[in-house]
Amino acid sequence: MDFLKDIQFKDWLSLVNLLTPVMLYVAKKYIEDIVKKVKEEIEKAIEDLENKLKQDHNKVNDKVNEIERRVLIIETNYSNKNESIERIESNIEKLFDKIEELKNDIYRNNR
């Protein structure tokens, strides 16, 4: 350690000037490695998010299809019920017409 005491200030500056490029190169490589790792992690996270988005999109599409199917069933049932009601109304009208005819026949026959 005695040799450190004998080094003059200008020699220290020369040593720092020699070591600075090496230290900067090491620091640059270290930072590049960190940036590369962070970039890879970000790309992986983006890929994971895209996959999750696709899965969610598929789930939403499945739900929409299920809702559309249910709506179609409800519309069909509604139409069938309306047709049934119309048939019932028509049959009731026919029955009233028949009753009216029978009433008229009975009235004629009683005269």
The 8 nearest C-alpha neighbors of each residue, nearest first, counted from 0:
[[1, 2, 3, 4, 5, 6, 7, 11],
 [0, 2, 4, 3, 5, 6, 7, 11],
 [1, 3, 5, 0, 4, 6, 7, 10],
 [4, 2, 1, 5, 6, 0, 7, 11],
 [5, 3, 1, 2, 6, 0, 7, 8],
 [4, 6, 2, 3, 7, 1, 0, 8],
 [7, 5, 3, 4, 10, 2, 8, 11],
 [6, 8, 10, 9, 5, 11, 4, 3],
 [7, 9, 11, 10, 12, 6, 13, 5],
 [10, 8, 12, 11, 7, 13, 6, 14],
 [9, 11, 13, 7, 8, 12, 6, 14],
 [12, 10, 8, 14, 9, 13, 15, 7],
 [11, 13, 9, 15, 10, 14, 16, 8],
 [12, 14, 16, 10, 11, 15, 17, 9],
 [13, 15, 11, 17, 12, 16, 10, 18],
 [14, 16, 12, 18, 17, 13, 19, 11],
 [17, 15, 13, 14, 19, 18, 12, 20],
 [16, 18, 14, 15, 19, 13, 20, 21],
 [17, 19, 15, 21, 16, 20, 22, 14],
 [18, 20, 22, 16, 21, 17, 15, 23],
 [21, 19, 23, 22, 18, 24, 17, 16],
 [22, 20, 24, 18, 19, 23, 25, 17],
 [21, 23, 19, 25, 24, 20, 26, 18],
 [22, 24, 26, 20, 21, 25, 27, 19],
 [25, 23, 27, 21, 22, 26, 20, 28],
 [26, 24, 22, 28, 27, 23, 29, 21],
 [25, 27, 23, 29, 24, 28, 22, 30],
 [26, 28, 24, 30, 29, 25, 23, 31],
 [29, 27, 31, 25, 30, 26, 32, 24],
 [28, 30, 26, 32, 27, 31, 25, 33],
 [29, 31, 33, 27, 32, 28, 34, 26],
 [32, 30, 28, 34, 33, 29, 35, 27],
 [33, 31, 35, 29, 30, 34, 28, 36],
 [32, 34, 30, 36, 35, 31, 37, 29],
 [35, 33, 31, 37, 32, 36, 38, 30],
 [36, 34, 32, 38, 33, 37, 31, 39],
 [37, 35, 39, 33, 38, 34, 32, 40],
 [36, 38, 40, 34, 39, 35, 41, 33],
 [37, 39, 35, 41, 36, 40, 34, 42],
 [40, 38, 42, 36, 37, 41, 43, 35],
 [39, 41, 37, 43, 38, 42, 44, 36],
 [40, 42, 44, 38, 43, 39, 45, 37],
 [41, 43, 45, 39, 44, 40, 38, 46],
 [44, 42, 46, 40, 41, 45, 47, 39],
 [43, 45, 41, 47, 46, 42, 40, 48],
 [46, 44, 48, 42, 47, 43, 41, 49],
 [45, 47, 43, 49, 44, 48, 42, 50],
 [46, 48, 44, 50, 45, 49, 43, 51],
 [49, 47, 51, 45, 50, 46, 52, 44],
 [50, 48, 52, 46, 51, 47, 45, 53],
 [51, 49, 53, 47, 52, 48, 46, 54],
 [50, 52, 48, 54, 49, 53, 55, 47],
 [51, 53, 49, 55, 50, 54, 56, 48],
 [54, 52, 56, 50, 51, 55, 57, 49],
 [53, 55, 51, 57, 56, 52, 58, 50],
 [54, 56, 58, 52, 57, 53, 51, 59],
 [55, 57, 53, 59, 54, 58, 52, 60],
 [58, 56, 60, 54, 55, 59, 61, 53],
 [59, 57, 55, 61, 56, 60, 54, 62],
 [58, 60, 62, 56, 61, 57, 63, 55],
 [59, 61, 63, 57, 62, 58, 64, 56],
 [60, 62, 58, 64, 59, 63, 57, 65],
 [61, 63, 65, 59, 60, 64, 66, 58],
 [64, 62, 60, 66, 65, 61, 67, 59],
 [63, 65, 67, 61, 62, 66, 60, 68],
 [64, 66, 62, 68, 63, 67, 61, 69],
 [67, 65, 69, 63, 68, 64, 70, 62],
 [68, 66, 64, 70, 69, 65, 63, 71],
 [69, 67, 65, 71, 66, 70, 64, 72],
 [70, 68, 72, 66, 71, 67, 73, 65],
 [71, 69, 73, 67, 72, 68, 74, 66],
 [70, 72, 74, 68, 69, 73, 75, 67],
 [71, 73, 69, 75, 70, 74, 76, 68],
 [72, 74, 70, 76, 75, 71, 77, 69],
 [75, 73, 77, 71, 76, 72, 70, 78],
 [76, 74, 72, 78, 77, 73, 71, 79],
 [75, 77, 79, 73, 78, 74, 80, 72],
 [78, 76, 74, 80, 75, 79, 73, 81],
 [77, 79, 81, 75, 80, 76, 74, 82],
 [80, 78, 76, 82, 77, 81, 75, 83],
 [81, 79, 83, 77, 82, 78, 84, 76],
 [82, 80, 84, 78, 83, 79, 85, 77],
 [83, 81, 85, 79, 80, 84, 78, 86],
 [82, 84, 80, 86, 81, 85, 79, 87],
 [83, 85, 87, 81, 86, 82, 80, 88],
 [84, 86, 82, 88, 83, 87, 89, 81],
 [87, 85, 89, 83, 84, 88, 90, 82],
 [86, 88, 90, 84, 89, 85, 91, 83],
 [89, 87, 85, 91, 86, 90, 84, 92],
 [88, 90, 86, 92, 87, 91, 85, 93],
 [89, 91, 93, 87, 92, 88, 86, 94],
 [90, 92, 94, 88, 93, 89, 87, 95],
 [93, 91, 95, 89, 94, 90, 96, 88],
 [94, 92, 96, 90, 91, 95, 97, 89],
 [95, 93, 91, 97, 96, 92, 98, 90],
 [96, 94, 98, 92, 97, 93, 99, 91],
 [95, 97, 93, 99, 94, 98, 100, 92],
 [98, 96, 100, 94, 99, 95, 101, 93],
 [97, 99, 95, 101, 100, 96, 102, 94],
 [100, 98, 102, 96, 97, 101, 95, 103],
 [101, 99, 97, 103, 102, 98, 104, 96],
 [102, 100, 104, 98, 103, 99, 105, 97],
 [103, 101, 99, 105, 100, 104, 98, 106],
 [102, 104, 106, 100, 101, 105, 107, 99],
 [105, 103, 101, 107, 106, 102, 108, 100],
 [104, 106, 108, 102, 103, 107, 101, 109],
 [105, 107, 103, 109, 104, 108, 102, 110],
 [108, 106, 104, 110, 109, 105, 103, 102],
 [107, 109, 105, 106, 110, 104, 103, 102],
 [108, 110, 106, 107, 105, 104, 103, 102],
 [109, 107, 108, 106, 105, 104, 103, 102]]
